[in-house]
Amino acid sequence: MKNIVSPFVFLLFFGIACQPEVNAPEPYGALPSERQLRWHEMEMYSLIHYTPTTFQNKEWGYGDADPAIFNPKKFDADQIANAAAAAGFKGLISVAKHHDGFCLWPTATTDYSVAASPWKDGKGDMVKEFMEASHKNSLDFGVYLSAWDRNDTRYGSPEYAEAYREQLTELMTQYGDLFTSWHDGANGGDGYYGGLKEERIIDRTTYYEWEEKTWPIVREHQPMAMIFSDIGPDMRWVGNEKGFAAETSWATFTPEGLDGQKPVPGVVNSDKLPEGTRNGEFWIPAECDVPHRPGWFYHPEQDDQVKSPDELFEIYLKSVGRGANMNLGLAPMPDGVLHPNDVASLEQFGEKIEKTFENNIAKNAIIIASNTRGDSKKFGVQNLLDEDRYSYWATDDDVHQAELEISINSDEYFDLIRLRENIKLGQRIDSIKIENWSDQRWQPLAQATSIGANRLVKLENPIQAKKLKITVYAPVAITLSDFALFKEEQTKQEDNRLNVDEKLRIDAEQIKITNPELYAEGVEAILNNPEQITWVNDKQELQPLVFELQEEKTLRGFSYLPRQDGEKEGIPTHYILEGSMDKNNWEILAEGEFSNIQNNPTLQHIEIASDKEVKYIRFTPKKGSDLIQKYSVTEIIFYKK
């Protein structure tokens, strides 16, 4: 029996076969590489600071610590990695060498390493243990290698730069696949330098030969590793250590040097870092680095200042929720494990993230678009509701503004709106406007710019809605890949954080400033300043602050709070604190640096070793962004023994 095909069926199939294929939109602008796509998908990872600096209770080591002090009794890389994984982080970065120059692996390039320490009789390799713990906890692994070395006597010479590249080669070849090679811009300054104790300044534009010799080492041995520095080349610093990207945050970026210089790590126009560059020359998205505590290293006096789960969630919204990635600094105690407060905060944050994003309230929504590319299902709105970051709804080439009308089949409340672009085709969308159908009309609900890899729009209060309208604006065809609605989980936080210093604080009423005639009105407020109003010395000549105690005390330490208004004017990087019984004969109680204070302007706590009683205290700022022609103070706190 012959098969007979009716003319109607034949024409139908013939018509379908002859329909022209609808092509995808052309890519727009700079595009992410495959390693950058993988990095965007990670969203969060952590950075572990643990060197002899931890045992000195300092924020930046000077390079003079005896390796003998590095002997943790309970070091447990698995405890640290497990806590990071519980928080939802996807990677862990070991600070293999910080500015103090101490290497956490047995390197052939210097004697200043774990091989010279009593830990595991000098046979340990902490980088390896962090790598193994990362993999055990399903985390990717990366390394940080400080270019500045305050211990190495060769620093500043070509020999050190070559040794630095040898260290980088060791790290790139001995620890499996790495997801990042992390390099910051702290280069040159005072240090131990083999006992010379001097300041060394290098030409940062040429010394490390980043593009010519250093970064090619990473590319050769770890082609999928993201290279971090404040200018890229794969991801850039966001310009602050609060963990916040700008409200408008472009993944594209054109690095600019300072004063006409070539842009290299440490020599970059930092004003451009938070926002990036619309239509920038390169795809260099922002990384938002922020410590879990005020400092990057562990300080016992900060045990009560661990960021809460809600504070971490805010950072998540303003980093990952603005198309950047979140890098949280974790600081083990001298024993070699995280403090219980840190572990509890991480666990509760992980629970909050999981519960917030486990239920997409829009999963059964019905979406109608004002335009769909070629009327093709391939580019239809159903792609907005699947779990594929790269399937997408697209418009025709000549449609640069389009509307999505969304009917929500749920009575649940939501306060988070998530949108994503298919960034394989570039960052295309300039802005979006969201409206809610209420009282028989469309009413403004929210708006946002720079969607990119991920955009989380947080509403002021949770709402119920049956219909939303999203208007999308772009200079080219739109390629939106995701729409979702969530309700922020309110988790109960058990506050077991400690506060060990407040009971030792000397009351402001027991202190007076003895030379107020030298200063602007209101200087007394720095002794008790809950409003955090910054006082600025407006005299032409530097004059120290002199305090008189109501009765003699032996000081345990002092704290200096720099200005909190985002300005850097007058923030000192170094200090001298002196004590006296008669205001004539002074003895130095403490001197040194406020480590990393301009990038991370948090409360600086300084321990005092002297057991001598004092009646008068003299605080003198040293160095700074403007050489302390004018210096600023928000608050000074003194603690008694």
C-alpha positions, -999 to 999 in steps of 0.1 A, spaced: 0 0 0 14 34 -10 18 62 15 -1 92 3 7 127 16 -21 153 12 -13 185 -7 -22 205 25 3 186 47 30 189 21 25 226 18 26 230 56 59 212 59 73 230 29 63 264 44 79 256 78 111 244 61 113 275 40 109 299 70 141 319 74 161 311 106 160 340 131 196 349 139 209 358 173 217 395 180 252 406 172 275 409 203 278 444 217 310 459 230 336 442 251 328 405 259 337 382 288 361 354 284 352 318 294 371 322 327 352 354 334 319 337 327 329 310 353 339 337 377 306 355 374 288 322 381 308 318 414 294 351 428 311 347 463 344 335 477 367 342 507 402 354 513 422 340 543 447 362 560 470 342 583 507 349 587 531 359 617 512 392 616 483 373 632 505 364 662 517 400 665 481 414 666 490 438 638 471 446 606 502 449 584 534 431 594 566 450 593 586 420 581 606 417 613 587 389 630 608 359 641 595 328 623 596 311 657 563 328 666 545 310 638 534 279 655 497 274 656 486 247 681 453 238 664 456 248 628 426 233 609 422 243 573 392 221 571 374 240 599 380 273 579 370 259 545 339 242 560 328 275 575 332 293 542 313 265 524 285 268 549 281 305 540 276 296 504 310 306 492 323 289 460 360 295 465 388 301 490 419 322 484 450 316 506 472 346 513 503 327 505 524 358 512 513 391 527 534 423 529 554 409 558 571 386 533 565 354 552 556 325 528 531 299 538 548 273 516 584 260 516 596 282 488 631 280 473 633 318 469 637 328 506 645 315 540 615 335 555 588 308 553 571 280 571 602 259 566 619 282 592 591 279 617 585 253 644 551 245 629 553 208 619 590 210 626 595 231 595 581 205 572 546 219 567 529 235 537 500 256 547 491 265 511 487 228 503 465 222 534 443 251 524 441 237 488 432 202 501 406 215 525 390 236 497 386 206 475 373 185 503 346 211 508 338 215 471 355 250 469 377 262 441 411 273 452 432 304 446 462 323 459 472 358 468 509 368 465 519 402 478 542 420 454 555 442 483 578 423 506 589 442 538 613 414 549 633 407 518 666 427 517 665 425 478 632 444 476 636 473 451 663 455 431 659 435 399 668 404 419 637 407 440 614 411 410 629 380 396 624 361 429 588 373 430 582 357 396 598 325 408 574 325 438 545 330 415 557 302 393 559 279 423 523 287 433 510 284 397 525 249 393 523 231 426 487 235 438 464 221 411 439 242 391 435 277 405 405 300 400 424 332 407 459 348 411 453 378 434 477 408 434 470 441 452 485 476 446 504 480 479 540 484 467 568 501 484 573 519 517 590 514 550 599 480 562 625 457 579 643 447 547 667 423 563 673 446 593 680 478 574 647 493 585 642 519 558 618 532 532 620 519 497 602 535 468 599 517 435 586 528 401 554 508 400 549 514 363 580 494 354 594 474 384 572 443 382 569 442 344 533 429 350 523 426 313 557 417 300 569 390 324 547 385 355 511 379 343 522 357 314 533 332 341 497 329 352 484 327 317 509 299 308 503 277 338 468 286 349 448 297 318 415 297 336 427 316 367 413 351 370 440 377 375 430 404 401 445 438 405 430 472 408 431 475 370 425 439 360 432 424 336 404 400 345 387 417 374 392 450 390 392 464 426 359 481 433 378 511 449 368 506 486 370 479 512 333 481 523 322 455 498 299 478 479 298 483 441 283 516 428 246 517 422 255 519 385 282 493 379 295 485 345 315 453 338 333 471 310 363 493 320 390 514 305 419 517 330 433 552 334 467 559 350 476 589 371 492 621 358 496 606 323 513 575 336 506 540 323 479 523 343 494 495 364 485 481 399 487 509 423 488 536 397 452 540 386 425 566 386 405 552 415 375 575 408 366 552 379 368 519 398 334 517 416 313 524 385 335 512 357 332 526 322 301 524 301 312 510 267 347 505 282 375 490 261 377 458 282 355 434 301 369 439 336 341 435 362 344 446 398 353 425 428 341 438 461 366 428 488 356 433 525 368 418 558 344 399 580 358 419 609 370 455 608 405 443 600 418 417 576 438 400 603 425 386 636 425 410 665 410 397 698 395 431 705 374 428 674 356 396 685 325 416 692 327 433 657 321 404 634 297 413 607 262 400 613 243 378 587 222 409 579 253 430 573 267 403 551 234 401 532 235 439 525 270 434 511 257 406 489 230 428 476 254 456 468 281 435 453 267 403 436 234 422 433 252 449 412 269 425 388 302 423 408 315 394 430 318 393 468 352 385 484 349 382 521 381 383 542 383 356 570 408 359 598 418 328 618 429 332 654 466 325 664 456 289 672 447 284 636 409 282 635 381 308 631 366 323 662 331 308 672 316 343 665 329 342 629 317 306 623 282 314 637 279 345 615 289 326 584 265 297 590 236 321 596 244 340 565 245 308 545 211 299 558 197 333 550 210 332 514 196 296 509 162 304 523 159 337 505 165 323 470 150 288 473 115 300 463 111 320 431 76 336 435 75 344 397 82 308 386 46 303 373 42 339 360 27 346 326 48 371 306 38 391 275 64 410 256 58 441 234 83 426 210 100 393 205 129 388 180 115 375 147 84 363 167 106 332 173 101 309 203 139 306 204 140 341 218 107 340 237 98 351 272 97 316 285 135 318 286 132 344 314 117 318 338 140 288 333 172 283 353 196 289 324 216 321 327 223 322 290 189 314 275 172 347 268 144 368 255 155 392 227 140 420 207 144 428 170 175 448 161 156 480 157 137 477 190 158 493 218 129 499 242 104 472 251 79 462 277 73 430 297 38 427 313 40 401 340 10 384 356 20 367 389 1 336 399 9 339 436 -3 357 467 31 356 484 50 388 494 83 397 477 109 424 482 136 413 458 135 415 420 163 397 401 172 404 365 201 392 344 214 397 309 230 371 287 264 387 291 279 364 264 265 391 241 278 420 262 264 444 287 236 459 266 209 473 289 212 509 301 183 509 326 150 494 335 118 508 350 94 486 371 58 495 377 30 478 398 -6 476 387 -25 492 416 -57 512 420 -65 505 383 -33 522 370 4 516 366 24 531 396 62 534 399 78 507 420 115 507 413 142 514 387 178 504 381 207 508 358 235 485 345 219 450 348 248 429 336 255 394 350 231 399 380 209 427 393 190 425 426 165 453 431 156 456 468 122 471 476 118 492 508 90 470 520 76 436 510 45 438 487 20 415 470 14 422 433 -7 406 406 8 425 377 41 441 371 54 460 340 91 462 332 103 487 306 138 480 293 161 506 276 192 497 256 212 512 227 209 479 208 186 448 207 177 437 243 189 403 255 174 397 290 179 362 304 163 361 338 134 374 358 126 363 394 110 375 426 120 366 461 113 374 498 143 382 520 144 356 548 144 371 583 167 349 603 170 349 640 205 359 650 219 347 684 242 375 694 270 358 712 296 384 703 319 395 730 329 430 741 361 428 762 373 463 761 344 486 769 347 479 807 383 491 805 376 523 786 385 555 804 354 576 805 356 608 784 346 628 815 379 618 831 399 632 802 404 668 791 424 683 762 450 707 776 457 727 745 423 735 730 434 770 720 454 754 692 424 738 676 391 745 660 360 746 682 345 713 690 377 692 694 365 679 728 339 659 710 366 634 698 366 618 732 330 607 730 316 610 695 285 588 689 275 610 659 309 603 643 314 640 633 350 645 621 371 672 636 398 686 614 429 705 626 429 737 606 463 752 617 492 756 593 517 740 617 514 704 630 505 704 667 499 672 686 469 666 707 477 666 745 453 649 770 452 651 808 438 623 828 418 630 860 441 606 878 472 586 869 466 554 848 486 526 832 474 524 797 465 491 781 459 506 746 442 532 726 419 534 695 418 559 667 387 562 645 395 579 612 369 600 593 339 580 582 325 603 555 344 588 526 370 615 524 407 608 529 419 643 538 440 643 569 439 606 577 473 598 592 490 565 582 515 566 612 514 579 648 534 584 680 518 581 714 537 594 744 531 596 781 542 619 809 537 625 846 546 662 845 540 673 808 577 680 804 594 646 803 578 624 777 583 587 770 571 569 739 543 544 747 536 532 712 545 542 677 539 527 643 514 526 614 477 525 611 478 497 586 458 500 554 438 528 570 430 548 539 415 519 520 398 505 550 391 534 574 380 514 604 387 518 641 424 512 647 432 495 681 468 497 693 481 477 723 505 494 747 533 473 764 545 499 789 536 494 826 543 530 836 516 552 849 509 584 831 490 616 838 494 632 804 491 616 769 504 631 737 491 619 703 511 630 672 500 619 637 527 611 611 526 609 573 494 607 553 478 616 520 485 653 525 516 651 547 495 661 577 494 698 570 459 693 582 449 661 600 415 648 611 402 628 640 367 613 645 373 597 679 401 587 702 396 561 730 420 552 758 419 519 777 433 513 812 450 481 825 
